[in-house]
Amino acid sequence: MTNVLSGVRQHAHALLLALSFFTRIPVGHRVTYSNDAMHHAGKYFALVGWVLAGILSVWIWLLSSLLPASVLIFLVVLASVLLTGAFHEDGLADTADAFGGGQDKDHKLIIMKDSRLGTYGVCALVGALFGKWVLLTSLVEQQSLVLSLFVAYPLSRAFALSHVQDLPYATESSSGKIAKSMPFATPYSVSAMAFLFITGGLALLLLPLGTAVLILVTCILLRHFLKYKMLKHVQGFTGDTLGAAQQIQELTIYLMLLIGGVS
């Protein structure tokens, strides 16, 4: 019984640590950070998506009868950004600036660390936010907004984190070590990745088979394309490129839901 309780506490701690790292949701002061603990928490990334989708669903329930669809979606996107602290949007913007304006690998990695936002980053950020507003507004009209969030939030996070399995962590040539001891640089076990994708894809079971297959195939193909781009530009992944991958996968899932339908 003691071992069971210890295991439950360990998993609960990992989930809370994942929430504290990937979101701005307060989890208290009992969560302690270490590289090993953070690596273990990574497999709960998709569950973080479930938590975020759940919170946004309550937000939608409270506001849907009071506001037109366009205003509702604006507030949903805004709430999402506030809940995550624009964590993944920042990665998208930094990646766009680096891939668009960098001259070589080291220059691109330096740009990613620059807190200033460039033209490519602005375009990517505006495009992503506007794209979410347009796509989610269309999904409201199909009465499938909440389901779309529960599909896209966990699954996009699972595919984003999967890049750590077959890509090295990208560092500057002058650096012989992983920057800040990147906790996700070590690949995960098969069981951890299975847990990540099972929790990431559970909501697909609520979709028509054709739509679920369309989403999975598209996400897999997109993952290979994003992997190619990461290898081409920086010979690996960074936290920013994972954030960019999450945002691109999320937008793509919304688009596939519109194309395939949810009923």
C-alpha positions in Angstrom: 0.0 0.0 0.0 2.9 2.3 0.8 4.4 1.7 -2.6 1.1 2.5 -4.3 0.7 5.8 -2.4 4.3 6.7 -3.2 3.7 6.0 -6.9 0.5 8.1 -6.9 2.4 11.0 -5.2 5.2 10.7 -7.7 2.8 10.9 -10.7 0.8 13.7 -9.1 4.0 15.7 -8.5 5.1 15.2 -12.1 1.7 16.4 -13.4 1.9 19.5 -11.1 5.4 20.2 -12.2 4.3 20.0 -15.9 1.5 22.4 -15.2 3.9 24.8 -13.4 6.4 24.6 -16.3 4.0 24.8 -19.3 1.3 27.1 -17.9 0.7 29.9 -15.5 -1.7 27.9 -13.4 -0.7 28.1 -9.7 0.1 24.7 -8.2 1.4 25.7 -4.8 4.9 25.6 -3.3 5.2 21.8 -2.8 6.5 21.2 -6.4 10.3 20.9 -6.5 12.2 21.3 -9.7 15.1 19.2 -10.9 16.2 18.1 -14.4 15.2 14.5 -13.7 11.9 15.5 -12.3 11.2 17.8 -15.3 12.1 15.1 -17.7 9.7 12.7 -16.0 7.0 15.4 -16.1 7.4 15.8 -19.9 5.2 12.7 -20.5 2.3 14.6 -18.9 2.5 17.3 -21.5 -0.7 16.0 -23.2 -2.5 15.9 -19.9 -1.6 19.6 -19.5 -3.6 20.0 -22.8 -6.6 18.3 -21.2 -6.4 20.6 -18.2 -6.2 23.7 -20.4 -9.1 22.5 -22.6 -11.2 21.8 -19.5 -10.6 25.3 -18.1 -11.4 26.9 -21.5 -14.6 24.8 -21.8 -15.9 26.2 -18.6 -15.0 29.7 -19.9 -17.0 28.9 -23.1 -20.0 27.6 -21.1 -20.1 30.8 -19.1 -19.9 33.1 -22.1 -21.5 31.3 -25.0 -25.0 32.5 -24.3 -23.9 36.1 -23.7 -21.6 36.9 -26.7 -21.5 36.4 -30.5 -19.2 33.8 -31.8 -16.5 36.1 -33.0 -16.2 37.8 -29.6 -16.4 34.5 -27.7 -13.5 33.1 -29.7 -11.4 36.3 -29.2 -11.8 35.8 -25.4 -11.1 32.0 -25.7 -7.8 32.7 -27.6 -6.9 35.5 -25.1 -7.6 33.2 -22.1 -5.5 30.5 -23.7 -2.6 32.9 -24.1 -2.9 34.1 -20.5 -3.1 30.5 -19.1 0.1 29.5 -20.9 1.9 32.8 -20.6 2.2 32.7 -24.4 4.7 30.0 -23.8 4.3 28.3 -27.2 3.5 31.4 -29.1 6.8 32.9 -28.0 8.5 29.8 -29.4 6.7 30.2 -32.7 7.8 33.8 -33.0 11.4 33.1 -32.0 11.6 30.2 -34.4 10.2 32.2 -37.3 12.7 35.0 -36.6 15.6 32.6 -36.5 14.7 30.4 -39.5 13.7 33.5 -41.5 16.6 35.8 -40.7 19.5 33.7 -39.5 22.5 33.2 -41.6 23.7 29.9 -40.2 23.0 27.5 -37.3 24.8 29.6 -34.6 23.3 32.8 -35.8 19.8 31.3 -35.7 20.3 30.0 -32.2 21.5 33.4 -31.1 18.4 35.0 -32.6 16.2 32.5 -30.7 17.7 33.8 -27.4 17.1 37.4 -28.4 14.1 38.9 -26.5 13.4 41.3 -29.3 10.7 40.4 -31.9 11.5 40.7 -35.6 9.4 40.9 -38.7 9.2 37.2 -39.2 8.2 36.6 -35.6 5.5 39.3 -35.8 4.0 37.8 -39.0 4.0 34.3 -37.5 2.5 35.4 -34.3 -0.2 37.5 -35.9 -0.9 34.7 -38.4 -1.2 32.1 -35.7 -3.6 34.1 -33.5 -5.7 35.2 -36.4 -5.7 31.7 -37.8 -7.0 30.4 -34.5 -9.7 33.0 -34.4 -10.9 32.2 -37.9 -10.8 28.4 -37.5 -12.4 28.3 -34.1 -15.1 30.7 -35.1 -15.9 28.3 -38.0 -15.9 25.4 -35.6 -18.4 27.3 -33.3 -20.8 27.4 -36.3 -20.5 23.6 -36.5 -21.2 23.4 -32.8 -17.9 21.5 -32.2 -15.8 24.1 -30.4 -15.3 22.3 -27.1 -14.6 18.9 -28.8 -12.1 20.6 -31.0 -10.1 22.0 -28.0 -10.1 18.5 -26.4 -8.7 17.1 -29.6 -6.2 19.8 -30.5 -4.7 20.8 -27.2 -3.5 17.3 -26.0 -2.6 15.9 -29.5 -0.6 18.9 -30.6 1.4 18.7 -27.4 2.1 15.0 -27.8 3.4 15.5 -31.4 5.5 18.5 -30.4 7.3 16.6 -27.6 7.8 13.6 -29.8 10.6 15.5 -31.6 12.9 14.8 -28.7 12.9 11.1 -29.6 14.8 11.4 -32.8 16.5 14.9 -32.8 19.4 16.1 -30.7 19.2 19.2 -28.6 20.6 22.1 -30.8 23.5 24.1 -29.2 25.9 26.7 -30.6 29.2 25.3 -31.9 31.1 27.1 -29.2 29.1 25.4 -26.5 30.1 21.9 -25.6 27.2 21.2 -23.3 23.4 21.4 -23.4 22.2 24.9 -22.6 20.7 25.1 -19.1 20.9 21.3 -18.8 17.9 21.0 -21.1 15.7 18.4 -19.3 14.0 17.1 -22.4 17.3 16.4 -24.3 17.2 12.7 -23.3 14.8 10.5 -25.3 11.9 8.9 -23.4 11.2 5.3 -22.9 8.7 3.5 -25.2 6.2 3.3 -22.3 6.5 7.0 -21.6 5.9 7.9 -25.3 3.0 5.4 -25.4 1.5 7.2 -22.4 2.0 10.6 -24.0 0.3 9.6 -27.2 -2.5 7.6 -25.6 -3.4 10.6 -23.4 -2.8 12.9 -26.4 -5.1 11.1 -28.8 -8.0 9.9 -26.5 -10.4 12.5 -27.8 -10.0 11.2 -31.3 -12.3 8.4 -30.3 -15.1 10.9 -30.2 -14.7 11.8 -33.9 -15.9 10.0 -37.0 -13.3 7.4 -38.1 -12.5 9.3 -41.3 -11.8 12.5 -39.5 -9.6 10.9 -36.9 -7.5 9.1 -39.5 -7.2 12.4 -41.5 -6.0 14.2 -38.4 -3.5 11.5 -37.5 -2.1 11.1 -41.0 -1.8 14.9 -41.4 -0.1 15.3 -38.1 2.4 12.5 -38.8 3.3 14.0 -42.2 3.6 17.5 -40.7 5.8 16.1 -37.9 8.2 14.8 -40.5 8.2 18.1 -42.3 8.9 20.0 -39.1 11.7 17.6 -38.2 13.3 18.2 -41.6 13.1 22.0 -41.1 14.6 21.7 -37.6 17.5 19.6 -38.9 18.0 21.9 -41.9 18.2 25.1 -39.8 19.7 24.2 -36.4 20.5 20.5 -36.7 18.2 19.6 -33.8 15.4 20.9 -31.6 15.2 23.7 -29.0 12.4 24.7 -26.6 11.4 27.3 -29.2 11.1 24.9 -32.0 9.0 22.6 -29.9 6.7 25.5 -29.1 6.5 26.3 -32.8 5.7 22.7 -33.6 2.9 22.7 -31.0 1.3 25.8 -32.5 1.5 24.6 -36.1 0.1 21.2 -35.2 -2.8 22.8 -33.2 -3.7 25.0 -36.2 -3.5 22.1 -38.5 -5.8 20.0 -36.3 -8.4 22.7 -36.4 -8.2 22.8 -40.1 -8.5 19.1 -40.5 -11.6 19.1 -38.1 -13.2 21.6 -40.5 -12.4 19.5 -43.5 -13.3 16.1 -42.1 -16.2 17.2 -39.9 -17.1 16.1 -36.4 -20.4 14.4 -37.0 
